[in-house]
Amino acid sequence: MNSDQESPANGSEPVEIPIDGVLDLHSFSPKDVKDLLFDYLDECRKRGIWTVRIVHGKGIGALKRTVHALLSRHPAVIDYHLDSALFSGDGATIVHLRREGREISPE
């Protein structure tokens, strides 16, 4: 995915983001998170990636709250939850995406 997001290093060049089901938001500006997150989730769905891990860090929780608010509004998100304590716990969120044309969560 070629992102139109600005490079965290110099603020002017596009950043190549691998579409592998893991999105690390640490190096992006908070103002870029909405478009980046939505574009990433949409691209994952196009590639058949139905479970995505969003790394937002622990910190004071502001980015986590922003990510969760955005996920609650995205029509393709079935559900989301904090990652397992064995991994990053509340430093990452696991997102389950709706498959094309599917209206209920796969069980």
C-alpha positions in Angstrom: 0.0 0.0 0.0 1.4 3.3 -1.0 0.1 5.7 1.7 -0.3 9.4 1.2 0.6 9.7 4.9 3.6 11.9 5.6 6.9 10.2 6.5 7.5 10.3 10.2 11.2 11.0 9.6 10.9 14.1 7.5 7.2 14.9 7.2 7.2 15.1 3.4 7.6 11.8 1.7 5.0 9.0 1.3 5.5 5.9 3.4 5.3 2.4 2.1 3.2 0.4 4.5 3.2 -3.4 4.2 -0.3 -5.0 4.2 0.4 -8.0 6.5 -2.3 -7.7 9.1 -0.2 -5.6 11.6 -0.4 -1.8 11.7 2.0 -0.1 14.0 0.8 3.5 14.7 3.8 4.6 16.7 5.5 6.6 14.0 2.5 8.4 12.7 1.0 11.7 13.6 -2.3 11.5 15.5 -3.9 13.6 12.7 -3.2 10.9 10.2 -4.6 8.0 12.2 -8.2 8.1 10.9 -7.4 8.0 7.2 -4.5 5.6 7.7 -6.5 3.2 9.8 -9.6 3.1 7.5 -7.4 2.7 4.4 -5.4 -0.1 6.0 -8.5 -2.0 7.1 -10.1 -1.6 3.6 -6.9 -2.9 2.0 -6.7 -5.8 4.4 -10.2 -6.8 3.4 -9.3 -6.6 -0.3 -6.4 -9.0 0.4 -8.4 -11.5 2.4 -7.0 -10.5 5.8 -9.8 -10.8 8.3 -8.0 -10.3 11.6 -5.8 -7.3 12.0 -3.5 -6.2 14.9 -3.4 -2.5 15.5 -0.4 -1.4 17.7 -1.1 1.8 19.4 1.0 1.5 22.5 0.1 1.9 26.2 1.1 5.4 27.1 -1.7 7.5 28.6 -4.3 5.7 26.4 -5.2 8.6 24.1 -4.3 6.8 20.9 -6.0 3.6 22.1 -9.2 5.5 22.8 -9.0 7.2 19.3 -8.4 3.9 17.6 -11.4 2.3 19.5 -13.7 5.2 18.6 -12.7 4.9 15.0 -13.2 1.1 14.9 -16.6 1.4 16.5 -17.7 3.5 13.4 -16.1 1.4 10.7 -18.8 -0.6 8.9 -16.5 -3.6 8.2 -15.5 -4.1 11.8 -17.3 -7.0 13.4 -15.6 -6.6 16.8 -12.3 -5.7 18.4 -10.6 -6.3 21.7 -7.3 -5.6 23.4 -4.5 -8.1 22.6 -3.7 -10.9 24.9 -1.6 -10.1 28.0 0.9 -12.6 26.8 1.7 -10.3 23.9 1.2 -6.6 24.2 -2.0 -6.5 26.3 -3.5 -3.0 26.2 -0.8 -1.8 23.8 -2.5 -3.3 20.8 -6.0 -4.1 19.6 -7.1 -7.1 17.6 -9.8 -6.3 15.0 -12.1 -8.8 13.3 -13.3 -7.7 9.9 -16.5 -8.6 8.1 -15.9 -10.6 4.9 -17.5 -9.2 1.8 -21.3 -9.7 1.9 -21.2 -11.3 5.3 -23.5 -9.8 7.9 -22.7 -12.0 11.0 -19.5 -12.9 12.9 -18.1 -16.3 11.9 -18.2 -18.6 14.8 
